[in-house]
Amino acid sequence: MKRIENLVKEMAKTENVDENLKANNQMERVGKMNCIKQCAEEIVCNEIIYK
């Protein structure tokens, strides 16, 4: 779980998903965060499976 959390934080920073976006457009932020979380989970699953 820690690996996923770290990836989500890094990817959100890269995609400029921050508190400013949260304040100005919550739905866009939610959509982007959902996508980022799904991508992070897929990366970790692939690391586990193909390790």
C-alpha positions in Angstrom: 0.0 0.0 0.0 2.8 2.4 0.8 4.2 2.0 -2.8 0.8 2.9 -4.2 0.5 6.0 -2.0 4.0 7.1 -3.0 3.2 6.6 -6.7 0.0 8.5 -6.4 1.7 11.5 -4.8 4.5 11.5 -7.4 2.0 11.2 -10.3 -0.3 13.9 -8.9 2.6 16.3 -8.6 3.7 15.5 -12.1 0.1 16.1 -13.5 -0.3 19.3 -11.4 -3.2 17.9 -9.5 -3.0 20.1 -6.4 -5.1 22.0 -3.9 -5.5 24.8 -6.4 -7.3 22.5 -8.8 -9.3 21.2 -5.9 -10.5 24.7 -5.0 -11.3 25.6 -8.6 -12.6 22.4 -10.2 -13.4 19.6 -7.8 -14.8 17.2 -10.4 -11.8 17.5 -12.7 -9.6 16.8 -9.7 -11.6 13.7 -8.7 -11.4 12.4 -12.2 -7.7 12.9 -12.5 -7.1 11.4 -9.0 -9.2 8.3 -9.8 -7.1 7.8 -13.0 -3.8 8.3 -11.2 -4.8 5.9 -8.4 -5.9 3.2 -11.0 -2.6 3.6 -12.9 -0.6 3.4 -9.7 -2.4 0.2 -8.6 -1.8 -1.3 -12.1 1.9 -0.5 -11.9 2.3 -2.1 -8.5 0.3 -5.2 -9.6 2.6 -5.6 -12.6 5.7 -5.2 -10.4 4.4 -8.0 -8.2 3.3 -10.3 -11.0 6.4 -9.9 -13.2 9.0 -9.6 -10.5 
